[in-house]
């Protein structure tokens, strides 16, 4: 659905961010569409919440029939269904148009050979999404290549399938790796190590063994290969923060990313609320996108909510925070569900707790919202 759609010179509909608009009785009708994580149109409805059409699918795109029969529109816009692709129902073929190829959901296979089949010899040229349609999508029917090299890191991002996408998300230094790309190290003219990267998220060594997807491997040449399922980081810090309506503070400590790269960090904090805390804390950092958490992702601004409790039995501090999109309003920035958003598409969240503090002669609770500006210095 890429632009205004006409038939015999008459406007039929045009797409919007949230659905589509079609002419109706001298005016326009706005139809909203709910999509799932794979971009599948599941529900289309108008401003009065009248359902236009409902779609539910089997894993390989075939629409389920017999119970989701509501259909209050015959608009051609409703032909855009699975992955947002157009269903070609002429002659009863019912295949989806992906651009490079047509896909038949009845058999879960492409109807055409992959035009780049010679670059992906490990998979049949007819398989859809590497036979894993729950995890992957195929935006255009072309090759699947999701490994990226940036600096001394090689990592997997299932949402990046081209050099343009790699550059947009990870910067000009990022290089998109094709299926079968290798990383080779030699010594005395002999191959010491060789790793081959596959577009299903696996890596094989020169002996044919497969690296663990939850592991990070550092080569003799200093390059880190981050497993495709290794997403989280870790931090330990010491800090002081206080607020009586408003206040300030700092946190400093040690941080590790998904690949095991380590660094020191320093955060200067602006606090709003009532409370004070000082001492050591530790916690995990979780990637909220399709790639890993990298040290550079910790640099910049973040938000967090903090609660501290003191009792005669001891005290504890809890913290939850993350990156945020600059487009959020002040009220939206107070909503914890917005933590992990990002202008770059590389958001992360973190949860921390302090070490158990010494007993207090009173029972008290303090709470603060915190905005932090963080710098990181890599160690290795």
N, C-alpha and C positions, 0 to 999 in steps of 0.2 A: 504494500500500500504506500506508494511513493509519489504523492501528488494528487491533483484534481483528476477525477475519473469522469469521462464523458462517454455518451453513447448517442450516435447520430447528431453530434453537436449540442446535446443537452446534458447539463451537469447532473450527474447521478449522486455523487458524494465526494467528500474530501476528508482526509485523516486529520486528527488532532492528537495531542499528547495523551489524552485520556480516552479516546475513542474515535468517533467520526461525526460529521455533520452532513445531513442530506436535505435537499429542498422539500418543503411540505406546505401545500396550500398557500403559496405566495409568501411563505416565511421559511424558516429553517428549523429542523429538528435535530437536537443534540442527543447523541447516544453515547453512553458511557460503557466502558468495557473493563471487566476485572480480568487480570492475567496472573498466571502462577509464575513460579521461579524459572520456568523454561520459556516464558513468553507466550504460552498457550492462552488463547482467548477462552475463558471459562464461562463468562456471563456477560451478556449485553443487555442494558436496561436504559430507559429514558428518564427524564427529570422527575416523572411521577412514580418512579420505581417500578414501572411496568416492564416485566422481563420480555425482551425481544427474542432472545434465544439462549439456551443453556447447552454447554458442551462438556462432556466428560470423556476421558480417553483411556484406552489401554496403553501399556508402556511404549509400544511402538507406533503410536499415533492414531490407530483405528478408533473412531468415535463409538462410544457405547450407545446402544439403542434399546428402546423398549420402555424406558421410564423417564428420560429427560426429553419429553416430547413438546414442551412449550415452545411455540414459535409464533410471534405476533408481528413479524415483518418478513418481507420478501426482498429486502435490500441486497444488492450485490455485495455490499460491504461485509455482510455476514459470511461471505465465502472465505474470508481471511480467518483461519482457525488455528491449527497447530503450529507452534513457533511463530504465529502471525503470518504464515504463508497462505497463498491463495489456493483453494481447492478447485482443481480443474474437473468439473463434473460433466463436461461434454461427452456424449456417446456412452455415458455411464462408466467412464474409466475411473473417476474419483482418485486422481493422483494429485500430489502437491507440487507446485512450481517453486523450486529453490534457486532458480537462476541458471546455474551450470547444469543441473540435472532435475529430473522429475522423480518423485518418491511415491511408492505404492504402500500405504499403511496396512493393507490387507496381508501382505507377505513380509512386511518390515524390511524391504530392500529397495535400493535405487533401481530405476528402470533403464538407466544408462550407465556405461562404464565411467569411472572416475577419469576425467581428462588428465589428471596427474597421477595415474595409477602406478607408474614406474617409480615414483618417489616414495611410495608407501607399500613395499612388497610384503610386509608382514600381515597385511589384512586384505581380505577379498575386496576387489574394487566395487562390489555391490553392497557392502555392509553399511548400515546407517549408524553414525556416531560411535564407531568402533564397537558396535554391538552393546553399548552401554548408554541407552537413551534416558536413564534416570539421572545420570550425572552430566552427560554431555549433550550439546546441541550442535547442529551443523548449519551455520548461518547461510551458506551459499552453495553447498554441495561440493566444495573444493577440498583441498587437503587439510588435515588437522595438524597443526604444529603449535605447541603451547609452551615450549621451553625458552627461557630468556637468559641471556648472559649480561650482567652488569658489573663492571669492575672485576673483583675476585669472586663473585657469586654467580652460580648458575641455579636457577630455580624454575618452578612450574607454576603457570597461571592458566587455568582452564578457560578463562574468558578472553585471553589474548591469542588471536589466531593470525596476526599479520604484523609486519614491521611497523606499519602506521599505528596500530593499536599499542604495540610495545613502546613506541616513542611517546605517544600521548599519555600513557599511564605511568611510565617509569623514566621518561626523559630521553634526551638525545644520546646518552651513553649506552642505552639498552639495545641489545642486538637480539633479534628474533631468530631462533634456531630451527632449521628444517628437520623433518623426520630423518633419522639416520646420521645426524651431525655427530661428530666425535670430538673428544678432548684427549690428546695424546701427549705423553711425556717420554723422552728418550734419554739415555745415558750411555755414552760410549758407542753410539750408533745403534743401540738396541732399545726396543720399546719396553719401558718400565711399567707404564700403565696406559690403558686406553679405555675410555668410557663412551658408550654409544647411547644417545638420547632418543627415546621413542615417543610418539605423539599420544600414547595411552597413559603417559605419566610414569613409565618405568625407565630404568637405566641399567644397562648390562656392561660388565667389565670385559677385559680381553679374553678371559677364559670362559665367557658365556654365562657367568653367574649374574644374578639380579640383585641390585642394591635394595635395601629395605626402604619402603616409601615413608617411614616415620623416622628415618635416620638422616644424619648429616655427615658427609664424607669430605675430609680435607686431603687433597692430593699433595704429592711431594713438591709440586710446583706452587702450592699455596692457594689453589682455587678450591672454594667450598661448593660442593654439590648438595643442595638442600632437597631432601625427599619431598615428593609431591603431596604427601599428607602431613608434613611437618609445618605447622602454622603458627605456633605460639612462642612467646618469649618469657623472660623472667627478670625481676629486678629486686634489689635489696637497697634500702636507703635509710638515711638519718635525716630528720627534719625538725623544724620548729615552726609552728603556725599558731596564730592567735587572732581573735576577732571579738570586738564588742560593738556590734553593728557593722563595723568595717575593720579591716586589719591587713596584715601582710605576713609573709613567712617564706621559708625556703625548704627544699628537699634536695639532697645530694646523695649519690651512691653509685652502685654497680648495676649494669644492665646487660642482658644477653638477648640476641635476636633468635629467629627460628633456626638459623644456620650455625649457631654457636659463636658468632662474632660478638666480642665483648667490648664494653666501653664504660667510661665514667659519664655521668650526667649531672646537670645542675638545673634546678627549676626555681624560678622566682615566682611567688604566688601572691595574688590579690584575693582576700577572703571577705565573705559577707556572711554574717550570722553571729552567734554567740558561742564562745568556747576557746579552748587552747589545747594544743597537744605538742609533745616533744618526745623524741626517742626513735628507735629503730622500727622499721616495718618491712614486710616482704610480700610479694604477690606475683601473679601471672599477667601477661599481656597477650590478648587474643586478637588475631587478625579478623576483621569483619568484612573481608572481601575474598576474592578467589585466589589470591596469591599469599605468600608468607609475610610475616612481620619482619621488616628489616630495621637496622639501627636508625637509618635516616628517617623512618616513619615516626620516630619519637621526637624529632626536632620540630619545634614550633609550638603552637598554642593548643591547650586542651582544657576540658572542664571536668570537675569532679564534685561529688557530694560526700561529706564526711560526717561521721557520728562518733563521739567519744563517750565512754561510760566509766564512772568511778564508783567503786563500792568498797566496803570494809574487807571484802574477799579479794580485791584486786580490780584492775581496770583493763580496758581494751579499746582500741580505735579501729574503725572500719571505714574503708574508702572504696568508692566505685566511680570510675571516670572514663574518659576517652576523648578522641578527636571530635571535632564538630565542624559542620558546614558554615561558612561565613554568611550564608543566606538565611540562617535561622534568626527569628526575632528574639528579643530578650526573654519573652515568656517561653518560647520553644527551647531556649537554652537551659531552662530549669527542668525540663522534662528528660528524665534519665533514659527514656527509650530513644532519644535522639543522639545519645553518645555513641560514637563509632561512625558517624557520618563524616564526610570529608569532601573538600573541593577537588581533590586529586583522584578520588575513587579508591584510596588506599587507607581507609579508616581502621582504627583499632580501639579496643576497650581494655581496661585493666581493673582488677580487684586486688586490694591490699588490706592487710591487717597488721596491727602493731604487735610487738611482743607483749606478753602478759605484764602489766605494770604492777607496781607495789600497791599494797592495800591503802585505802584512804579512810579517814575518819568520817567521811560523809558519803552520801549517795547523790550523784549529779550526772546530768546528761548535757552534752554540748553538741551543736550541729552547725556546720558551715558549708556554704557553696564556695568553690575555689576555681579561679581561673589561673592557669599556669603557662609560663613561657619557658621552654626547655631547650638546652643546648647539650650536645653529645660529642664526646671525644673518643674515637675508636682506639682500642688498645692493640688489636691483632689484625 
